[in-house]
Amino acid sequence: MNLHPLDVVVLTHDLPTHGLRTGDLGAVVEVYGPDAIGVEFVAASGRTKGLVTLQSADLREAGDDDLLTVRPSNASTNRHDG
């Protein structure tokens, strides 16, 4: 996989320490080397959720068959009282 800045990528596994899950969409911000890729993940509002350096095995390119979804980033916001 040959990634460039601004490429759209998909996370291939959960990163619980960053609150990120498999399938989260990110944008490449810097390619430091084949196994060091800076990726920004954002909330639907546009705020940065995480800026992490990952390996190419952690990512795949977004495809035309991928569908975007919205989910709460924190499990506690998923509860409804009342």
Distance bins in CASP14 RR format, pairs under 12 A and 6 or more apart:
PFRMAT RR
TARGET T0000
AUTHOR 0000-0000-0000
RMODE 2
METHOD distances of the structure
MODEL  1
1 7 0 0 0 0 1 0 0 0 0 0 0
1 9 0 0 0 0 1 0 0 0 0 0 0
1 10 0 0 0 0 0 1 0 0 0 0 0
1 12 0 0 0 0 0 1 0 0 0 0 0
1 28 0 0 0 0 0 1 0 0 0 0 0
1 31 0 0 0 0 0 1 0 0 0 0 0
1 33 0 0 0 0 0 1 0 0 0 0 0
1 34 0 0 0 0 1 0 0 0 0 0 0
1 35 0 0 0 0 0 1 0 0 0 0 0
1 37 0 0 0 0 1 0 0 0 0 0 0
1 54 0 0 0 0 0 1 0 0 0 0 0
1 55 0 0 0 0 0 1 0 0 0 0 0
1 56 1 0 1 0 0 0 0 0 0 0 0
1 57 0 0 0 0 1 0 0 0 0 0 0
1 58 0 0 0 0 0 1 0 0 0 0 0
1 59 1 0 0 1 0 0 0 0 0 0 0
1 60 1 0 0 1 0 0 0 0 0 0 0
1 61 1 0 0 1 0 0 0 0 0 0 0
1 62 0 0 0 0 0 1 0 0 0 0 0
2 28 0 0 0 0 0 1 0 0 0 0 0
2 31 0 0 0 0 1 0 0 0 0 0 0
2 33 0 0 0 0 0 1 0 0 0 0 0
2 34 0 0 0 0 1 0 0 0 0 0 0
2 37 0 0 0 0 0 1 0 0 0 0 0
2 56 0 0 0 0 1 0 0 0 0 0 0
2 59 0 0 0 0 0 1 0 0 0 0 0
2 61 0 0 0 0 1 0 0 0 0 0 0
3 9 1 0 0 1 0 0 0 0 0 0 0
3 10 0 0 0 0 0 1 0 0 0 0 0
3 26 0 0 0 0 0 1 0 0 0 0 0
3 27 0 0 0 0 0 1 0 0 0 0 0
3 28 1 0 1 0 0 0 0 0 0 0 0
3 29 0 0 0 0 0 1 0 0 0 0 0
3 30 0 0 0 0 1 0 0 0 0 0 0
3 31 1 0 1 0 0 0 0 0 0 0 0
3 32 0 0 0 0 0 1 0 0 0 0 0
3 33 0 0 0 0 1 0 0 0 0 0 0
3 34 0 0 0 0 1 0 0 0 0 0 0
3 35 0 0 0 0 0 1 0 0 0 0 0
3 36 0 0 0 0 0 1 0 0 0 0 0
3 37 1 0 1 0 0 0 0 0 0 0 0
3 38 0 0 0 0 1 0 0 0 0 0 0
3 39 0 0 0 0 1 0 0 0 0 0 0
3 54 0 0 0 0 0 1 0 0 0 0 0
3 55 0 0 0 0 0 1 0 0 0 0 0
3 56 1 0 0 1 0 0 0 0 0 0 0
3 58 0 0 0 0 0 1 0 0 0 0 0
3 59 1 0 0 1 0 0 0 0 0 0 0
3 60 0 0 0 0 0 1 0 0 0 0 0
3 61 1 0 0 1 0 0 0 0 0 0 0
3 62 0 0 0 0 0 1 0 0 0 0 0
4 27 0 0 0 0 0 1 0 0 0 0 0
4 28 1 0 0 1 0 0 0 0 0 0 0
4 29 0 0 0 0 0 1 0 0 0 0 0
4 30 0 0 0 0 0 1 0 0 0 0 0
4 31 1 0 0 1 0 0 0 0 0 0 0
4 33 0 0 0 0 0 1 0 0 0 0 0
4 37 0 0 0 0 0 1 0 0 0 0 0
4 38 0 0 0 0 0 1 0 0 0 0 0
4 61 0 0 0 0 0 1 0 0 0 0 0
5 27 0 0 0 0 1 0 0 0 0 0 0
5 28 1 0 1 0 0 0 0 0 0 0 0
5 29 1 0 0 1 0 0 0 0 0 0 0
5 30 1 0 0 1 0 0 0 0 0 0 0
5 31 1 0 0 1 0 0 0 0 0 0 0
5 32 0 0 0 0 0 1 0 0 0 0 0
5 37 0 0 0 0 1 0 0 0 0 0 0
5 38 0 0 0 0 1 0 0 0 0 0 0
5 39 0 0 0 0 0 1 0 0 0 0 0
5 40 0 0 0 0 0 1 0 0 0 0 0
6 26 0 0 0 0 0 1 0 0 0 0 0
6 27 1 0 0 1 0 0 0 0 0 0 0
6 28 1 0 0 1 0 0 0 0 0 0 0
6 29 0 0 0 0 1 0 0 0 0 0 0
6 30 0 0 0 0 0 1 0 0 0 0 0
6 31 0 0 0 0 0 1 0 0 0 0 0
6 38 0 0 0 0 0 1 0 0 0 0 0
6 39 0 0 0 0 0 1 0 0 0 0 0
6 40 0 0 0 0 0 1 0 0 0 0 0
6 62 0 0 0 0 0 1 0 0 0 0 0
7 25 0 0 0 0 0 1 0 0 0 0 0
7 26 0 0 0 0 1 0 0 0 0 0 0
7 27 1 0 0 1 0 0 0 0 0 0 0
7 28 1 0 1 0 0 0 0 0 0 0 0
7 29 0 0 0 0 1 0 0 0 0 0 0
7 30 0 0 0 0 0 1 0 0 0 0 0
7 31 0 0 0 0 1 0 0 0 0 0 0
7 37 0 0 0 0 1 0 0 0 0 0 0
7 38 0 0 0 0 0 1 0 0 0 0 0
7 39 0 0 0 0 1 0 0 0 0 0 0
7 40 0 0 0 0 0 1 0 0 0 0 0
7 56 0 0 0 0 0 1 0 0 0 0 0
7 59 0 0 0 0 1 0 0 0 0 0 0
7 60 0 0 0 0 0 1 0 0 0 0 0
7 61 1 0 0 1 0 0 0 0 0 0 0
7 62 0 0 0 0 1 0 0 0 0 0 0
7 63 0 0 0 0 0 1 0 0 0 0 0
8 23 0 0 0 0 0 1 0 0 0 0 0
8 24 0 0 0 0 0 1 0 0 0 0 0
8 25 1 0 0 1 0 0 0 0 0 0 0
8 26 1 0 0 1 0 0 0 0 0 0 0
8 27 1 0 1 0 0 0 0 0 0 0 0
8 28 1 0 0 1 0 0 0 0 0 0 0
8 29 0 0 0 0 0 1 0 0 0 0 0
8 39 0 0 0 0 1 0 0 0 0 0 0
8 40 0 0 0 0 0 1 0 0 0 0 0
8 41 0 0 0 0 0 1 0 0 0 0 0
8 42 0 0 0 0 0 1 0 0 0 0 0
8 59 0 0 0 0 0 1 0 0 0 0 0
8 60 0 0 0 0 0 1 0 0 0 0 0
8 61 1 0 0 1 0 0 0 0 0 0 0
8 62 1 0 1 0 0 0 0 0 0 0 0
8 63 0 0 0 0 1 0 0 0 0 0 0
8 64 0 0 0 0 0 1 0 0 0 0 0
8 66 0 0 0 0 1 0 0 0 0 0 0
8 68 0 0 0 0 0 1 0 0 0 0 0
9 20 0 0 0 0 0 1 0 0 0 0 0
9 23 0 0 0 0 1 0 0 0 0 0 0
9 24 0 0 0 0 1 0 0 0 0 0 0
9 25 1 0 0 1 0 0 0 0 0 0 0
9 26 1 0 1 0 0 0 0 0 0 0 0
9 27 1 0 0 1 0 0 0 0 0 0 0
9 28 1 0 0 1 0 0 0 0 0 0 0
9 29 0 0 0 0 0 1 0 0 0 0 0
9 31 0 0 0 0 0 1 0 0 0 0 0
9 37 1 0 0 1 0 0 0 0 0 0 0
9 38 0 0 0 0 1 0 0 0 0 0 0
9 39 1 0 0 1 0 0 0 0 0 0 0
9 40 0 0 0 0 0 1 0 0 0 0 0
9 41 0 0 0 0 1 0 0 0 0 0 0
9 52 0 0 0 0 0 1 0 0 0 0 0
9 54 0 0 0 0 1 0 0 0 0 0 0
9 55 0 0 0 0 0 1 0 0 0 0 0
9 56 0 0 0 0 1 0 0 0 0 0 0
9 57 0 0 0 0 0 1 0 0 0 0 0
9 58 0 0 0 0 1 0 0 0 0 0 0
9 59 1 0 1 0 0 0 0 0 0 0 0
9 60 1 0 0 1 0 0 0 0 0 0 0
9 61 1 0 0 1 0 0 0 0 0 0 0
9 62 1 0 0 1 0 0 0 0 0 0 0
9 63 0 0 0 0 0 1 0 0 0 0 0
9 66 0 0 0 0 0 1 0 0 0 0 0
10 20 0 0 0 0 0 1 0 0 0 0 0
10 21 0 0 0 0 0 1 0 0 0 0 0
10 22 0 0 0 0 1 0 0 0 0 0 0
10 23 1 0 1 0 0 0 0 0 0 0 0
10 24 1 0 0 1 0 0 0 0 0 0 0
10 25 1 0 0 1 0 0 0 0 0 0 0
10 26 1 0 0 1 0 0 0 0 0 0 0
10 27 0 0 0 0 0 1 0 0 0 0 0
10 28 0 0 0 0 0 1 0 0 0 0 0
10 39 0 0 0 0 0 1 0 0 0 0 0
10 41 0 0 0 0 0 1 0 0 0 0 0
10 54 0 0 0 0 0 1 0 0 0 0 0
10 58 0 0 0 0 1 0 0 0 0 0 0
10 59 1 0 0 1 0 0 0 0 0 0 0
10 60 1 0 1 0 0 0 0 0 0 0 0
10 61 1 0 0 1 0 0 0 0 0 0 0
10 62 1 0 1 0 0 0 0 0 0 0 0
10 63 0 0 0 0 1 0 0 0 0 0 0
10 65 0 0 0 0 0 1 0 0 0 0 0
10 66 1 0 0 1 0 0 0 0 0 0 0
10 67 0 0 0 0 0 1 0 0 0 0 0
10 68 0 0 0 0 0 1 0 0 0 0 0
10 69 0 0 0 0 0 1 0 0 0 0 0
11 18 0 0 0 0 1 0 0 0 0 0 0
11 19 0 0 0 0 0 1 0 0 0 0 0
11 20 1 0 1 0 0 0 0 0 0 0 0
11 21 1 0 0 1 0 0 0 0 0 0 0
11 22 1 0 1 0 0 0 0 0 0 0 0
11 23 1 0 1 0 0 0 0 0 0 0 0
11 24 1 0 1 0 0 0 0 0 0 0 0
11 25 1 0 0 1 0 0 0 0 0 0 0
11 26 1 0 0 1 0 0 0 0 0 0 0
11 27 0 0 0 0 0 1 0 0 0 0 0
11 37 0 0 0 0 0 1 0 0 0 0 0
11 39 0 0 0 0 1 0 0 0 0 0 0
11 40 0 0 0 0 0 1 0 0 0 0 0
11 41 1 0 0 1 0 0 0 0 0 0 0
11 49 0 0 0 0 0 1 0 0 0 0 0
11 50 0 0 0 0 0 1 0 0 0 0 0
11 52 0 0 0 0 1 0 0 0 0 0 0
11 54 1 0 0 1 0 0 0 0 0 0 0
11 55 0 0 0 0 0 1 0 0 0 0 0
11 57 0 0 0 0 0 1 0 0 0 0 0
11 58 1 0 0 1 0 0 0 0 0 0 0
11 59 1 0 0 1 0 0 0 0 0 0 0
11 60 0 0 0 0 1 0 0 0 0 0 0
11 61 0 0 0 0 0 1 0 0 0 0 0
11 62 0 0 0 0 0 1 0 0 0 0 0
11 66 0 0 0 0 0 1 0 0 0 0 0
12 20 0 0 0 0 0 1 0 0 0 0 0
12 21 0 0 0 0 0 1 0 0 0 0 0
12 22 1 0 0 1 0 0 0 0 0 0 0
12 23 1 0 0 1 0 0 0 0 0 0 0
12 24 0 0 0 0 1 0 0 0 0 0 0
12 26 0 0 0 0 0 1 0 0 0 0 0
12 39 0 0 0 0 0 1 0 0 0 0 0
12 54 0 0 0 0 1 0 0 0 0 0 0
12 55 0 0 0 0 0 1 0 0 0 0 0
12 56 0 0 0 0 1 0 0 0 0 0 0
12 57 1 0 0 1 0 0 0 0 0 0 0
12 58 1 0 1 0 0 0 0 0 0 0 0
12 59 1 0 0 1 0 0 0 0 0 0 0
12 60 1 0 1 0 0 0 0 0 0 0 0
12 61 0 0 0 0 0 1 0 0 0 0 0
12 62 0 0 0 0 0 1 0 0 0 0 0
13 20 0 0 0 0 1 0 0 0 0 0 0
13 21 0 0 0 0 1 0 0 0 0 0 0
13 22 1 0 1 0 0 0 0 0 0 0 0
13 23 0 0 0 0 1 0 0 0 0 0 0
13 24 0 0 0 0 0 1 0 0 0 0 0
13 54 0 0 0 0 1 0 0 0 0 0 0
13 55 0 0 0 0 0 1 0 0 0 0 0
13 57 0 0 0 0 1 0 0 0 0 0 0
13 58 1 0 0 1 0 0 0 0 0 0 0
13 59 0 0 0 0 1 0 0 0 0 0 0
13 60 0 0 0 0 0 1 0 0 0 0 0
14 20 1 0 0 1 0 0 0 0 0 0 0
14 21 1 0 1 0 0 0 0 0 0 0 0
14 22 1 0 1 0 0 0 0 0 0 0 0
14 23 0 0 0 0 1 0 0 0 0 0 0
14 24 0 0 0 0 1 0 0 0 0 0 0
14 58 0 0 0 0 0 1 0 0 0 0 0
15 21 1 0 0 1 0 0 0 0 0 0 0
15 22 0 0 0 0 1 0 0 0 0 0 0
15 23 0 0 0 0 0 1 0 0 0 0 0
15 24 0 0 0 0 1 0 0 0 0 0 0
15 26 0 0 0 0 0 1 0 0 0 0 0
15 39 0 0 0 0 0 1 0 0 0 0 0
15 41 0 0 0 0 1 0 0 0 0 0 0
15 49 0 0 0 0 0 1 0 0 0 0 0
15 50 0 0 0 0 1 0 0 0 0 0 0
15 52 1 0 0 1 0 0 0 0 0 0 0
15 53 0 0 0 0 0 1 0 0 0 0 0
15 54 0 0 0 0 1 0 0 0 0 0 0
15 55 0 0 0 0 0 1 0 0 0 0 0
15 58 0 0 0 0 1 0 0 0 0 0 0
15 59 0 0 0 0 0 1 0 0 0 0 0
15 73 0 0 0 0 0 1 0 0 0 0 0
16 22 0 0 0 0 0 1 0 0 0 0 0
16 24 0 0 0 0 0 1 0 0 0 0 0
16 73 0 0 0 0 0 1 0 0 0 0 0
16 74 0 0 0 0 0 1 0 0 0 0 0
16 75 0 0 0 0 0 1 0 0 0 0 0
17 50 0 0 0 0 0 1 0 0 0 0 0
17 52 0 0 0 0 1 0 0 0 0 0 0
18 24 0 0 0 0 1 0 0 0 0 0 0
18 26 0 0 0 0 0 1 0 0 0 0 0
18 39 0 0 0 0 0 1 0 0 0 0 0
18 40 0 0 0 0 0 1 0 0 0 0 0
18 41 1 0 0 1 0 0 0 0 0 0 0
18 48 0 0 0 0 0 1 0 0 0 0 0
18 49 1 0 0 1 0 0 0 0 0 0 0
18 50 1 0 1 0 0 0 0 0 0 0 0
18 51 0 0 0 0 1 0 0 0 0 0 0
18 52 1 0 1 0 0 0 0 0 0 0 0
18 53 0 0 0 0 0 1 0 0 0 0 0
18 54 0 0 0 0 1 0 0 0 0 0 0
18 58 0 0 0 0 0 1 0 0 0 0 0
18 73 0 0 0 0 1 0 0 0 0 0 0
19 41 0 0 0 0 1 0 0 0 0 0 0
19 43 0 0 0 0 0 1 0 0 0 0 0
19 49 1 0 0 1 0 0 0 0 0 0 0
19 50 0 0 0 0 1 0 0 0 0 0 0
19 52 0 0 0 0 0 1 0 0 0 0 0
19 71 0 0 0 0 0 1 0 0 0 0 0
19 72 0 0 0 0 0 1 0 0 0 0 0
19 73 1 0 0 1 0 0 0 0 0 0 0
19 74 0 0 0 0 1 0 0 0 0 0 0
19 75 0 0 0 0 1 0 0 0 0 0 0
20 26 0 0 0 0 1 0 0 0 0 0 0
20 39 0 0 0 0 1 0 0 0 0 0 0
20 40 0 0 0 0 0 1 0 0 0 0 0
20 41 1 0 1 0 0 0 0 0 0 0 0
20 42 0 0 0 0 0 1 0 0 0 0 0
20 43 0 0 0 0 0 1 0 0 0 0 0
20 48 0 0 0 0 0 1 0 0 0 0 0
20 49 1 0 0 1 0 0 0 0 0 0 0
20 50 1 0 0 1 0 0 0 0 0 0 0
20 51 0 0 0 0 0 1 0 0 0 0 0
20 52 1 0 0 1 0 0 0 0 0 0 0
20 54 0 0 0 0 1 0 0 0 0 0 0
20 58 0 0 0 0 0 1 0 0 0 0 0
20 59 0 0 0 0 0 1 0 0 0 0 0
20 71 0 0 0 0 0 1 0 0 0 0 0
20 73 0 0 0 0 1 0 0 0 0 0 0
21 41 0 0 0 0 1 0 0 0 0 0 0
21 49 0 0 0 0 0 1 0 0 0 0 0
21 69 0 0 0 0 0 1 0 0 0 0 0
21 71 1 0 0 1 0 0 0 0 0 0 0
21 72 0 0 0 0 0 1 0 0 0 0 0
21 73 0 0 0 0 1 0 0 0 0 0 0
21 74 0 0 0 0 0 1 0 0 0 0 0
21 75 0 0 0 0 0 1 0 0 0 0 0
22 58 0 0 0 0 0 1 0 0 0 0 0
22 59 0 0 0 0 0 1 0 0 0 0 0
22 60 0 0 0 0 0 1 0 0 0 0 0
22 71 0 0 0 0 0 1 0 0 0 0 0
23 41 0 0 0 0 0 1 0 0 0 0 0
23 58 0 0 0 0 0 1 0 0 0 0 0
23 59 0 0 0 0 0 1 0 0 0 0 0
23 60 0 0 0 0 1 0 0 0 0 0 0
23 62 0 0 0 0 1 0 0 0 0 0 0
23 63 0 0 0 0 0 1 0 0 0 0 0
23 66 0 0 0 0 1 0 0 0 0 0 0
23 67 0 0 0 0 0 1 0 0 0 0 0
23 68 0 0 0 0 0 1 0 0 0 0 0
23 69 0 0 0 0 1 0 0 0 0 0 0
23 71 0 0 0 0 0 1 0 0 0 0 0
24 39 0 0 0 0 1 0 0 0 0 0 0
24 40 0 0 0 0 0 1 0 0 0 0 0
24 41 1 0 1 0 0 0 0 0 0 0 0
24 42 0 0 0 0 1 0 0 0 0 0 0
24 43 0 0 0 0 0 1 0 0 0 0 0
24 44 0 0 0 0 0 1 0 0 0 0 0
24 49 0 0 0 0 1 0 0 0 0 0 0
24 50 0 0 0 0 1 0 0 0 0 0 0
24 52 0 0 0 0 0 1 0 0 0 0 0
24 54 0 0 0 0 0 1 0 0 0 0 0
24 58 0 0 0 0 0 1 0 0 0 0 0
24 59 0 0 0 0 0 1 0 0 0 0 0
24 60 0 0 0 0 0 1 0 0 0 0 0
24 62 0 0 0 0 0 1 0 0 0 0 0
24 66 0 0 0 0 0 1 0 0 0 0 0
24 68 0 0 0 0 0 1 0 0 0 0 0
24 69 0 0 0 0 1 0 0 0 0 0 0
24 70 0 0 0 0 0 1 0 0 0 0 0
24 71 0 0 0 0 1 0 0 0 0 0 0
24 73 0 0 0 0 1 0 0 0 0 0 0
25 39 0 0 0 0 1 0 0 0 0 0 0
25 40 0 0 0 0 0 1 0 0 0 0 0
25 41 1 0 0 1 0 0 0 0 0 0 0
25 42 0 0 0 0 1 0 0 0 0 0 0
25 43 0 0 0 0 0 1 0 0 0 0 0
25 44 0 0 0 0 0 1 0 0 0 0 0
25 46 0 0 0 0 0 1 0 0 0 0 0
25 49 0 0 0 0 0 1 0 0 0 0 0
25 59 0 0 0 0 0 1 0 0 0 0 0
25 60 0 0 0 0 0 1 0 0 0 0 0
25 61 0 0 0 0 0 1 0 0 0 0 0
25 62 1 0 0 1 0 0 0 0 0 0 0
25 63 0 0 0 0 0 1 0 0 0 0 0
25 66 1 0 0 1 0 0 0 0 0 0 0
25 67 0 0 0 0 0 1 0 0 0 0 0
25 68 1 0 0 1 0 0 0 0 0 0 0
25 69 0 0 0 0 1 0 0 0 0 0 0
25 70 0 0 0 0 0 1 0 0 0 0 0
25 71 0 0 0 0 0 1 0 0 0 0 0
26 37 0 0 0 0 0 1 0 0 0 0 0
26 38 0 0 0 0 1 0 0 0 0 0 0
26 39 1 0 1 0 0 0 0 0 0 0 0
26 40 1 0 0 1 0 0 0 0 0 0 0
26 41 1 0 1 0 0 0 0 0 0 0 0
26 42 1 0 0 1 0 0 0 0 0 0 0
26 43 0 0 0 0 0 1 0 0 0 0 0
26 46 0 0 0 0 0 1 0 0 0 0 0
26 48 0 0 0 0 0 1 0 0 0 0 0
26 49 0 0 0 0 1 0 0 0 0 0 0
26 50 0 0 0 0 1 0 0 0 0 0 0
26 51 0 0 0 0 0 1 0 0 0 0 0
26 52 0 0 0 0 1 0 0 0 0 0 0
26 54 0 0 0 0 1 0 0 0 0 0 0
26 58 0 0 0 0 0 1 0 0 0 0 0
26 59 0 0 0 0 1 0 0 0 0 0 0
26 60 0 0 0 0 0 1 0 0 0 0 0
26 61 0 0 0 0 0 1 0 0 0 0 0
26 62 0 0 0 0 1 0 0 0 0 0 0
26 66 0 0 0 0 0 1 0 0 0 0 0
26 68 0 0 0 0 0 1 0 0 0 0 0
27 37 0 0 0 0 0 1 0 0 0 0 0
27 38 0 0 0 0 1 0 0 0 0 0 0
27 39 1 0 0 1 0 0 0 0 0 0 0
27 40 1 0 1 0 0 0 0 0 0 0 0
27 41 0 0 0 0 1 0 0 0 0 0 0
27 42 1 0 0 1 0 0 0 0 0 0 0
27 46 0 0 0 0 0 1 0 0 0 0 0
27 48 0 0 0 0 0 1 0 0 0 0 0
27 49 0 0 0 0 0 1 0 0 0 0 0
27 50 0 0 0 0 0 1 0 0 0 0 0
27 51 0 0 0 0 0 1 0 0 0 0 0
27 52 0 0 0 0 0 1 0 0 0 0 0
27 59 0 0 0 0 0 1 0 0 0 0 0
27 61 0 0 0 0 0 1 0 0 0 0 0
27 62 0 0 0 0 1 0 0 0 0 0 0
28 36 0 0 0 0 0 1 0 0 0 0 0
28 37 1 0 1 0 0 0 0 0 0 0 0
28 38 1 0 0 1 0 0 0 0 0 0 0
28 39 1 0 1 0 0 0 0 0 0 0 0
28 40 0 0 0 0 1 0 0 0 0 0 0
28 41 0 0 0 0 0 1 0 0 0 0 0
28 51 0 0 0 0 0 1 0 0 0 0 0
28 52 0 0 0 0 0 1 0 0 0 0 0
28 53 0 0 0 0 0 1 0 0 0 0 0
28 54 0 0 0 0 1 0 0 0 0 0 0
28 56 0 0 0 0 0 1 0 0 0 0 0
28 58 0 0 0 0 0 1 0 0 0 0 0
28 59 0 0 0 0 1 0 0 0 0 0 0
28 61 0 0 0 0 1 0 0 0 0 0 0
28 62 0 0 0 0 0 1 0 0 0 0 0
29 37 0 0 0 0 1 0 0 0 0 0 0
29 38 1 0 1 0 0 0 0 0 0 0 0
29 39 1 0 0 1 0 0 0 0 0 0 0
29 40 1 0 1 0 0 0 0 0 0 0 0
29 41 0 0 0 0 0 1 0 0 0 0 0
29 42 0 0 0 0 0 1 0 0 0 0 0
29 48 0 0 0 0 0 1 0 0 0 0 0
29 50 0 0 0 0 0 1 0 0 0 0 0
29 51 1 0 0 1 0 0 0 0 0 0 0
29 52 0 0 0 0 0 1 0 0 0 0 0
29 53 0 0 0 0 1 0 0 0 0 0 0
29 54 0 0 0 0 0 1 0 0 0 0 0
30 36 0 0 0 0 1 0 0 0 0 0 0
30 37 1 0 0 1 0 0 0 0 0 0 0
30 38 1 0 1 0 0 0 0 0 0 0 0
30 39 0 0 0 0 1 0 0 0 0 0 0
30 40 0 0 0 0 1 0 0 0 0 0 0
30 51 0 0 0 0 1 0 0 0 0 0 0
30 52 0 0 0 0 0 1 0 0 0 0 0
30 53 0 0 0 0 1 0 0 0 0 0 0
30 54 0 0 0 0 0 1 0 0 0 0 0
31 37 1 0 1 0 0 0 0 0 0 0 0
31 38 1 0 0 1 0 0 0 0 0 0 0
31 39 0 0 0 0 1 0 0 0 0 0 0
31 53 0 0 0 0 0 1 0 0 0 0 0
31 54 0 0 0 0 0 1 0 0 0 0 0
31 55 0 0 0 0 0 1 0 0 0 0 0
31 56 0 0 0 0 1 0 0 0 0 0 0
31 59 0 0 0 0 0 1 0 0 0 0 0
32 38 1 0 0 1 0 0 0 0 0 0 0
32 39 0 0 0 0 0 1 0 0 0 0 0
32 53 1 0 0 1 0 0 0 0 0 0 0
32 54 0 0 0 0 0 1 0 0 0 0 0
32 55 0 0 0 0 0 1 0 0 0 0 0
32 56 0 0 0 0 0 1 0 0 0 0 0
33 53 0 0 0 0 0 1 0 0 0 0 0
33 54 0 0 0 0 0 1 0 0 0 0 0
33 55 0 0 0 0 1 0 0 0 0 0 0
33 56 0 0 0 0 1 0 0 0 0 0 0
34 54 0 0 0 0 0 1 0 0 0 0 0
34 55 0 0 0 0 1 0 0 0 0 0 0
34 56 1 0 0 1 0 0 0 0 0 0 0
34 57 0 0 0 0 0 1 0 0 0 0 0
34 59 0 0 0 0 0 1 0 0 0 0 0
35 53 0 0 0 0 1 0 0 0 0 0 0
35 54 0 0 0 0 1 0 0 0 0 0 0
35 55 1 0 1 0 0 0 0 0 0 0 0
35 56 1 0 0 1 0 0 0 0 0 0 0
35 57 1 0 0 1 0 0 0 0 0 0 0
35 58 0 0 0 0 1 0 0 0 0 0 0
35 59 0 0 0 0 0 1 0 0 0 0 0
36 52 0 0 0 0 0 1 0 0 0 0 0
36 53 1 0 1 0 0 0 0 0 0 0 0
36 54 0 0 0 0 1 0 0 0 0 0 0
36 55 1 0 0 1 0 0 0 0 0 0 0
36 56 0 0 0 0 1 0 0 0 0 0 0
36 57 0 0 0 0 0 1 0 0 0 0 0
36 58 0 0 0 0 0 1 0 0 0 0 0
36 59 0 0 0 0 0 1 0 0 0 0 0
37 51 0 0 0 0 0 1 0 0 0 0 0
37 52 0 0 0 0 1 0 0 0 0 0 0
37 53 1 0 0 1 0 0 0 0 0 0 0
37 54 1 0 1 0 0 0 0 0 0 0 0
37 55 1 0 0 1 0 0 0 0 0 0 0
37 56 1 0 0 1 0 0 0 0 0 0 0
37 57 0 0 0 0 0 1 0 0 0 0 0
37 58 0 0 0 0 1 0 0 0 0 0 0
37 59 1 0 0 1 0 0 0 0 0 0 0
37 60 0 0 0 0 0 1 0 0 0 0 0
37 61 0 0 0 0 0 1 0 0 0 0 0
38 50 0 0 0 0 0 1 0 0 0 0 0
38 51 1 0 0 1 0 0 0 0 0 0 0
38 52 1 0 0 1 0 0 0 0 0 0 0
38 53 1 0 1 0 0 0 0 0 0 0 0
38 54 1 0 0 1 0 0 0 0 0 0 0
38 55 0 0 0 0 0 1 0 0 0 0 0
38 56 0 0 0 0 0 1 0 0 0 0 0
38 58 0 0 0 0 0 1 0 0 0 0 0
38 59 0 0 0 0 1 0 0 0 0 0 0
39 48 0 0 0 0 0 1 0 0 0 0 0
39 49 0 0 0 0 0 1 0 0 0 0 0
39 50 0 0 0 0 1 0 0 0 0 0 0
39 51 1 0 0 1 0 0 0 0 0 0 0
39 52 1 0 1 0 0 0 0 0 0 0 0
39 53 1 0 0 1 0 0 0 0 0 0 0
39 54 1 0 1 0 0 0 0 0 0 0 0
39 55 0 0 0 0 0 1 0 0 0 0 0
39 56 0 0 0 0 0 1 0 0 0 0 0
39 58 0 0 0 0 1 0 0 0 0 0 0
39 59 1 0 0 1 0 0 0 0 0 0 0
39 60 0 0 0 0 0 1 0 0 0 0 0
39 62 0 0 0 0 0 1 0 0 0 0 0
40 46 0 0 0 0 0 1 0 0 0 0 0
40 47 0 0 0 0 0 1 0 0 0 0 0
40 48 1 0 1 0 0 0 0 0 0 0 0
40 49 0 0 0 0 1 0 0 0 0 0 0
40 50 1 0 0 1 0 0 0 0 0 0 0
40 51 1 0 1 0 0 0 0 0 0 0 0
40 52 0 0 0 0 1 0 0 0 0 0 0
40 53 0 0 0 0 0 1 0 0 0 0 0
40 54 0 0 0 0 0 1 0 0 0 0 0
41 47 0 0 0 0 0 1 0 0 0 0 0
41 48 1 0 0 1 0 0 0 0 0 0 0
41 49 1 0 1 0 0 0 0 0 0 0 0
41 50 1 0 1 0 0 0 0 0 0 0 0
41 51 1 0 0 1 0 0 0 0 0 0 0
41 52 1 0 0 1 0 0 0 0 0 0 0
41 54 0 0 0 0 0 1 0 0 0 0 0
41 58 0 0 0 0 0 1 0 0 0 0 0
41 59 0 0 0 0 0 1 0 0 0 0 0
41 73 0 0 0 0 1 0 0 0 0 0 0
42 48 1 0 1 0 0 0 0 0 0 0 0
42 49 1 0 1 0 0 0 0 0 0 0 0
42 50 1 0 0 1 0 0 0 0 0 0 0
42 51 0 0 0 0 1 0 0 0 0 0 0
42 70 0 0 0 0 0 1 0 0 0 0 0
42 73 0 0 0 0 0 1 0 0 0 0 0
43 49 1 0 1 0 0 0 0 0 0 0 0
43 50 0 0 0 0 1 0 0 0 0 0 0
43 70 0 0 0 0 1 0 0 0 0 0 0
43 71 0 0 0 0 0 1 0 0 0 0 0
43 72 0 0 0 0 1 0 0 0 0 0 0
43 73 1 0 0 1 0 0 0 0 0 0 0
43 74 0 0 0 0 0 1 0 0 0 0 0
43 77 0 0 0 0 0 1 0 0 0 0 0
44 68 0 0 0 0 1 0 0 0 0 0 0
44 69 0 0 0 0 1 0 0 0 0 0 0
44 70 1 0 1 0 0 0 0 0 0 0 0
44 71 0 0 0 0 1 0 0 0 0 0 0
44 72 0 0 0 0 0 1 0 0 0 0 0
44 73 0 0 0 0 1 0 0 0 0 0 0
45 70 0 0 0 0 0 1 0 0 0 0 0
45 73 0 0 0 0 0 1 0 0 0 0 0
46 70 0 0 0 0 0 1 0 0 0 0 0
47 73 0 0 0 0 0 1 0 0 0 0 0
48 73 0 0 0 0 0 1 0 0 0 0 0
49 71 0 0 0 0 0 1 0 0 0 0 0
49 72 0 0 0 0 0 1 0 0 0 0 0
49 73 1 0 0 1 0 0 0 0 0 0 0
49 74 0 0 0 0 0 1 0 0 0 0 0
50 73 0 0 0 0 0 1 0 0 0 0 0
52 58 0 0 0 0 1 0 0 0 0 0 0
52 59 0 0 0 0 0 1 0 0 0 0 0
53 59 0 0 0 0 0 1 0 0 0 0 0
54 60 0 0 0 0 0 1 0 0 0 0 0
60 66 0 0 0 0 1 0 0 0 0 0 0
62 68 0 0 0 0 1 0 0 0 0 0 0
70 77 0 0 0 0 0 1 0 0 0 0 0
70 78 0 0 0 0 0 1 0 0 0 0 0
71 77 0 0 0 0 1 0 0 0 0 0 0
71 78 0 0 0 0 1 0 0 0 0 0 0
72 78 1 0 1 0 0 0 0 0 0 0 0
72 79 0 0 0 0 1 0 0 0 0 0 0
72 80 0 0 0 0 0 1 0 0 0 0 0
END
